[in-house]
Amino acid sequence: MGALGEILELLHGAADRSRPARLTVVEWTHGPRSGVAFDRYMAERHGRLVGSVSTQLGARGSNAPDETMRTTTLAFESPTRYREDAAGAQAGRRYQVRDGERWVAWDADWGAVSDQTEQEGGPPSATYGLLLDPVALVGAYRLAPARDVEIALRPARCVRAVPRSGPEGATSVVFSLGPGADDVELAVDAERGTLLRAEARLGGEPFHRLEVTDITFGPLSAETFDPRLPPGVVASRWQRPERLPLHELQAAAPFPVLAPARVPDGWRLAESLFTAARGRPPIEAEVSLLYASADGAYSVGVSERAATGVRRDWLEWARDGDLETADAGEHVEPRHHVRVEREGTLVELSGPDPLLLRELARALAPAPTEAPRLSP
């Protein structure tokens, strides 16, 4: 059997040979280069970019560090029985353990949830379970053997992986390893088939890396998978936007809520949400409205926050005073964006038609506070 055949056989049987296992994974990301790679990925699949997220973030001087790193310890027996403990200088701390349908998850910023308090989203999945069952690589990448290496004191076969085009290149494994890469250098355990290292590169420069720094194979104690939260931590629910009718938003929001007094014929308010403020992590109170055309083909999103809040300046906006003369700022075609400030509220509108955005911005008025009356 040739070298590639041996590697394919390793990948195909890795799940049987690699589990259970305990491993330490270091995930490194170069933010600016990752942004460029992701923009390229989206452009290739969804059309030409007018102004990318990464470009705008860079132009605005984001405070985020260029490089981030997170270390995670994973004890893995199966997709429904595992434990993850993560920490990193930028990423904070995270804990997640699952034993069948029982599970808990805790984040130092977001708080804690469990199967008893958070049933809407279902049980979570292990972040790095794919390393112990990497067979999905075969469908997502074209593989070519390279040299032999040693990772985490384990002999490994180095493989160059080039993303496949089309739907095969849009799988979850691609998003885990680095969407938009020219190629990914993989290191596959020469005995078990475990994925020990994956470095995504663009233009020869790495932008994302997963690397196993320590790994042991063999049985794990039952106590490892006991779904308990750290002492003193009480589970609640993840904070989600609350669906409220338009006339109830003003009572919930700490700022004047505005809505277009007129919309095009056939258009309707399809969604109205309120997000409550939160101190940790810091989240501003926000109202979100979604207007849709009669056939559902077009929509306009409206986001509202207190005008004294933090500005989100990664997009080019048409300002309030520019509505008569300037074109609405473009982001990703065909979305356009308009920002206006009225009565202490910052309103941001986005949609496919800049003229419609201007008309809706001019038609903003205080949202109703009473339920609409039914016609006789």
C-alpha positions as CSV (number, residue, x, y, z in Angstrom):
1,M,0.0,0.0,0.0
2,G,1.3,3.5,-0.9
3,A,2.0,6.3,1.6
4,L,-1.4,8.0,0.9
5,G,-3.2,4.7,1.2
6,E,-1.6,4.2,4.6
7,I,-2.6,7.6,5.8
8,L,-6.2,7.2,4.6
9,E,-6.4,3.9,6.5
10,L,-5.1,5.6,9.6
11,L,-7.7,8.3,9.3
12,H,-10.5,5.8,8.7
13,G,-9.8,3.8,11.8
14,A,-8.7,6.5,14.1
15,A,-11.9,6.6,16.2
16,D,-11.5,2.9,17.2
17,R,-7.8,3.2,17.9
18,S,-7.7,6.6,19.6
19,R,-10.5,6.6,22.1
20,P,-10.7,6.9,25.1
21,A,-7.9,9.5,25.5
22,R,-6.8,12.5,27.5
23,L,-5.0,15.3,25.6
24,T,-3.9,18.9,25.8
25,V,-4.7,21.1,22.8
26,V,-3.2,24.5,22.1
27,E,-5.2,26.6,19.6
28,W,-3.4,29.6,18.2
29,T,-5.0,32.3,15.9
30,H,-3.6,35.3,14.1
31,G,-6.6,37.6,14.0
32,P,-5.8,39.8,11.0
33,R,-4.7,37.0,8.7
34,S,-7.6,34.9,9.8
35,G,-10.0,37.7,8.9
36,V,-8.4,38.0,5.4
37,A,-8.7,34.2,4.9
38,F,-12.3,34.2,6.0
39,D,-13.2,37.1,3.7
40,R,-11.6,35.2,0.9
41,Y,-13.6,32.1,1.7
42,M,-16.9,34.0,1.8
43,A,-16.1,35.9,-1.4
44,E,-15.3,32.7,-3.3
45,R,-18.7,31.2,-2.3
46,H,-21.0,34.1,-2.0
47,G,-19.8,36.7,-4.5
48,R,-17.6,39.8,-4.6
49,L,-16.8,41.7,-1.4
50,V,-17.2,45.5,-1.4
51,G,-15.8,46.1,2.0
52,S,-14.8,43.2,4.3
53,V,-15.3,42.8,8.0
54,S,-11.6,42.2,8.5
55,T,-10.6,45.3,6.5
56,Q,-13.0,47.5,8.4
57,L,-11.8,46.2,11.7
58,G,-8.3,46.9,10.8
59,A,-9.0,50.3,9.5
60,R,-10.8,51.2,12.7
61,G,-7.9,50.1,14.9
62,S,-9.6,47.3,16.9
63,N,-8.2,46.8,20.4
64,A,-8.1,43.0,19.9
65,P,-4.6,41.5,20.0
66,D,-3.2,40.2,16.7
67,E,-2.6,36.8,18.2
68,T,-4.6,34.8,20.7
69,M,-4.0,31.4,22.3
70,R,-6.1,29.0,24.3
71,T,-5.1,25.8,26.0
72,T,-7.7,23.1,26.5
73,T,-7.5,19.7,28.3
74,L,-9.9,17.2,26.8
75,A,-10.8,13.8,28.3
76,F,-12.8,12.0,25.6
77,E,-14.5,8.7,25.6
78,S,-17.2,9.3,23.0
79,P,-19.2,12.3,21.5
80,T,-21.7,11.9,24.4
81,R,-19.1,11.4,27.2
82,Y,-16.3,13.9,27.5
83,R,-14.9,16.7,29.6
84,E,-13.2,19.9,28.5
85,D,-11.3,22.5,30.6
86,A,-10.0,25.6,28.8
87,A,-8.0,28.6,29.7
88,G,-6.1,31.3,27.8
89,A,-4.7,34.8,28.3
90,Q,-7.3,36.3,26.0
91,A,-10.0,33.6,26.0
92,G,-10.6,33.4,29.7
93,R,-11.7,30.1,31.3
94,R,-14.3,27.5,30.2
95,Y,-15.5,24.2,31.6
96,Q,-17.7,21.7,29.9
97,V,-18.6,18.1,30.8
98,R,-21.2,15.7,29.4
99,D,-22.3,12.2,30.3
100,G,-25.1,11.2,28.0
101,E,-28.0,13.5,28.4
102,R,-26.6,15.1,31.5
103,W,-24.3,18.0,31.0
104,V,-23.0,21.3,32.4
105,A,-21.1,24.2,30.9
106,W,-19.5,27.1,32.7
107,D,-17.8,30.2,31.2
108,A,-16.1,32.8,33.4
109,D,-17.7,35.6,31.5
110,W,-21.1,34.2,30.5
111,G,-21.9,32.1,33.5
112,A,-23.2,28.5,33.8
113,V,-25.9,26.4,32.3
114,S,-26.9,22.8,32.5
115,D,-29.3,20.3,31.0
116,Q,-31.8,21.3,33.7
117,T,-31.7,25.1,32.8
118,E,-30.9,25.2,29.1
119,Q,-32.9,22.8,27.1
120,E,-33.5,24.9,24.0
121,G,-30.1,24.4,22.4
122,G,-29.6,20.7,23.3
123,P,-26.4,19.0,24.6
124,P,-23.1,20.6,23.6
125,S,-20.4,19.0,21.5
126,A,-16.7,18.6,22.4
127,T,-14.7,21.4,20.7
128,Y,-11.8,19.1,19.7
129,G,-13.4,15.7,19.4
130,L,-12.5,15.8,15.7
131,L,-8.9,15.3,16.6
132,L,-9.7,11.7,17.7
133,D,-11.9,11.0,14.8
134,P,-10.5,12.9,11.8
135,V,-12.0,10.9,9.0
136,A,-14.0,14.0,7.8
137,L,-10.7,15.3,6.5
138,V,-10.9,12.9,3.6
139,G,-14.0,14.5,2.2
140,A,-13.1,18.1,2.8
141,Y,-9.5,18.1,1.6
142,R,-7.3,16.7,-1.1
143,L,-4.4,15.0,0.7
144,A,-0.8,14.5,-0.3
145,P,1.8,12.8,1.9
146,A,4.8,14.8,3.0
147,R,7.6,14.1,5.6
148,D,7.6,12.2,8.9
149,V,7.6,14.3,12.1
150,E,7.2,13.9,15.9
151,I,4.4,15.7,17.8
152,A,3.8,15.3,21.5
153,L,6.5,12.6,21.6
154,R,4.4,10.6,19.1
155,P,5.6,9.6,15.5
156,A,3.4,11.3,12.9
157,R,2.9,11.4,9.2
158,C,2.9,14.9,7.8
159,V,0.2,15.6,5.1
160,R,-0.5,18.6,2.9
161,A,-4.3,19.2,2.7
162,V,-5.8,21.4,0.0
163,P,-9.4,22.4,0.5
164,R,-11.9,21.0,-2.0
165,S,-14.2,23.5,-3.8
166,G,-18.0,23.3,-3.7
167,P,-20.0,22.0,-0.8
168,E,-17.2,19.7,0.3
169,G,-15.2,22.8,1.3
170,A,-17.9,24.1,3.5
171,T,-18.0,21.4,6.2
172,S,-17.6,21.8,9.9
173,V,-14.1,20.4,9.8
174,V,-13.0,23.2,7.4
175,F,-14.4,25.9,9.8
176,S,-12.6,24.2,12.7
177,L,-9.2,24.1,10.9
178,G,-9.3,27.5,9.1
179,P,-11.7,28.5,6.3
180,G,-10.0,30.3,3.4
181,A,-6.6,28.6,3.7
182,D,-4.5,27.8,0.6
183,D,-3.6,24.6,2.4
184,V,-3.4,23.0,5.8
185,E,-0.4,21.1,7.1
186,L,-1.6,18.1,9.0
187,A,0.3,15.7,11.3
188,V,-1.4,12.3,11.7
189,D,-0.4,9.9,14.5
190,A,1.5,7.1,12.7
191,E,0.0,4.4,15.0
192,R,-3.4,5.7,16.0
193,G,-4.5,8.0,13.3
194,T,-5.2,10.9,15.7
195,L,-4.8,14.4,14.3
196,L,-2.0,15.8,16.3
197,R,-1.4,19.1,14.5
198,A,-3.2,21.3,11.9
199,E,-1.7,24.5,10.7
200,A,-3.8,26.6,8.2
201,R,-1.8,28.9,5.9
202,L,-2.6,31.7,3.5
203,G,0.1,33.0,1.1
204,G,2.6,30.8,3.0
205,E,1.9,32.5,6.3
206,P,0.1,30.6,9.2
207,F,-3.1,32.1,10.6
208,H,-4.6,29.2,12.6
209,R,-3.1,26.2,14.4
210,L,-4.3,23.3,16.5
211,E,-1.6,21.4,18.2
212,V,-1.7,18.5,20.7
213,T,1.1,19.0,23.2
214,D,0.4,16.0,25.4
215,I,-1.7,12.8,24.9
216,T,-2.3,9.5,26.6
217,F,-4.6,6.7,25.5
218,G,-6.5,4.4,27.8
219,P,-9.5,4.1,30.2
220,L,-10.7,7.2,32.1
221,S,-12.3,7.1,35.5
222,A,-16.1,7.6,35.8
223,E,-15.5,10.6,38.1
224,T,-14.0,12.4,35.1
225,F,-17.4,12.7,33.5
226,D,-19.4,13.7,36.6
227,P,-21.4,16.8,35.4
228,R,-20.9,19.1,38.3
229,L,-20.3,22.8,38.3
230,P,-17.4,24.5,40.2
231,P,-18.2,25.2,43.9
232,G,-20.5,28.2,44.4
233,V,-21.5,28.4,40.7
234,V,-25.3,28.2,40.1
235,A,-26.6,27.3,36.7
236,S,-29.1,29.6,34.9
237,R,-29.8,30.1,31.2
238,W,-27.8,31.7,28.4
239,Q,-29.0,35.2,27.7
240,R,-31.0,35.4,24.5
241,P,-33.0,38.2,22.9
242,E,-36.7,38.2,24.0
243,R,-39.4,38.3,21.5
244,L,-41.8,41.2,22.3
245,P,-44.5,42.8,20.3
246,L,-43.7,46.3,19.0
247,H,-45.9,48.1,21.5
248,E,-44.2,46.4,24.5
249,L,-40.6,47.3,23.5
250,Q,-40.7,50.9,24.9
251,A,-41.6,49.6,28.4
252,A,-38.6,47.2,28.3
253,A,-35.9,49.4,26.7
254,P,-34.0,52.1,28.6
255,F,-34.0,54.4,25.6
256,P,-36.7,55.8,23.3
257,V,-37.7,53.1,20.8
258,L,-38.3,54.3,17.2
259,A,-40.0,52.5,14.3
260,P,-40.8,53.6,10.7
261,A,-44.2,55.2,10.7
262,R,-44.6,54.1,7.0
263,V,-43.3,51.0,5.2
264,P,-43.7,50.0,1.5
265,D,-47.0,48.4,0.6
266,G,-47.1,44.7,1.5
267,W,-44.1,44.9,3.8
268,R,-44.6,43.7,7.4
269,L,-42.8,43.6,10.7
270,A,-41.5,40.0,10.8
271,E,-39.5,40.1,14.0
272,S,-39.2,42.4,17.1
273,L,-36.6,41.5,19.8
274,F,-35.3,43.0,23.0
275,T,-31.9,42.2,24.5
276,A,-31.4,43.2,28.1
277,A,-28.2,44.9,29.3
278,R,-25.7,42.7,31.1
279,G,-22.6,43.7,33.1
280,R,-20.5,40.6,32.5
281,P,-19.6,40.3,29.8
282,P,-20.7,43.9,29.0
283,I,-23.8,43.9,26.7
284,E,-25.8,47.0,25.9
285,A,-29.6,46.9,25.9
286,E,-30.7,46.6,22.3
287,V,-33.9,46.5,20.2
288,S,-33.9,44.7,16.9
289,L,-36.6,44.9,14.2
290,L,-36.8,43.0,11.0
291,Y,-39.1,44.2,8.2
292,A,-39.8,41.9,5.2
293,S,-41.4,42.2,1.8
294,A,-44.6,40.4,1.0
295,D,-42.8,37.6,-0.8
296,G,-40.0,37.4,1.8
297,A,-37.3,38.1,-0.8
298,Y,-36.2,41.4,0.7
299,S,-35.7,42.5,4.2
300,V,-34.5,45.5,6.3
301,G,-32.9,45.1,9.7
302,V,-33.2,47.9,12.3
303,S,-30.9,47.9,15.4
304,E,-31.4,50.4,18.2
305,R,-29.3,51.3,21.2
306,A,-28.8,54.3,23.5
307,A,-26.9,57.0,21.7
308,T,-24.4,57.2,24.6
309,G,-23.4,53.6,24.1
310,V,-20.3,52.1,22.3
311,R,-20.1,52.8,18.6
312,R,-19.7,49.9,16.3
313,D,-17.6,51.5,13.6
314,W,-16.4,48.5,11.5
315,L,-18.8,49.5,8.7
316,E,-18.9,52.5,6.5
317,W,-22.1,54.3,7.4
318,A,-24.2,57.0,5.7
319,R,-24.7,59.5,8.5
320,D,-27.9,61.4,9.4
321,G,-26.7,64.5,7.6
322,D,-25.7,62.6,4.5
323,L,-29.1,61.1,3.7
324,E,-30.0,63.7,1.0
325,T,-26.8,63.6,-1.0
326,A,-24.5,60.7,-0.2
327,D,-24.8,57.0,-1.1
328,A,-25.5,54.6,1.7
329,G,-22.3,52.9,2.8
330,E,-21.7,49.4,1.4
331,H,-20.5,46.4,3.2
332,V,-21.0,43.0,1.5
333,E,-23.0,43.3,-1.7
334,P,-26.0,43.8,-1.8
335,R,-26.3,45.1,1.8
336,H,-26.3,48.8,2.5
337,H,-26.2,50.6,5.9
338,V,-27.5,53.8,7.3
339,R,-27.0,55.2,10.8
340,V,-29.1,58.0,12.4
341,E,-29.4,59.5,15.8
342,R,-32.8,60.6,17.0
343,E,-34.1,61.5,20.5
344,G,-31.2,59.9,22.3
345,T,-31.4,56.7,20.3
346,L,-28.8,55.4,17.8
347,V,-30.6,53.6,15.0
348,E,-28.8,51.5,12.4
349,L,-30.6,50.2,9.3
350,S,-29.3,47.7,6.8
351,G,-30.9,46.3,3.7
352,P,-30.5,45.8,-0.1
353,D,-31.9,49.2,-1.3
354,P,-30.2,52.4,-0.2
355,L,-33.1,54.5,-1.3
356,L,-35.5,52.5,0.8
357,L,-33.2,52.8,3.8
358,R,-33.3,56.6,3.5
359,E,-37.1,56.6,3.3
360,L,-37.4,54.4,6.4
361,A,-34.8,56.5,8.3
362,R,-36.8,59.7,7.5
363,A,-40.0,58.0,8.6
364,L,-38.7,57.0,12.1
365,A,-41.1,58.0,14.9
366,P,-41.8,56.9,18.5
367,A,-42.9,53.3,18.5
368,P,-46.5,52.7,19.6
369,T,-47.1,51.8,23.3
370,E,-50.6,50.3,22.8
371,A,-51.6,47.2,21.0
372,P,-53.0,47.8,17.5
373,R,-56.8,47.7,17.4
374,L,-58.5,45.1,15.2
375,S,-60.5,46.4,12.4
376,P,-64.3,45.8,12.8
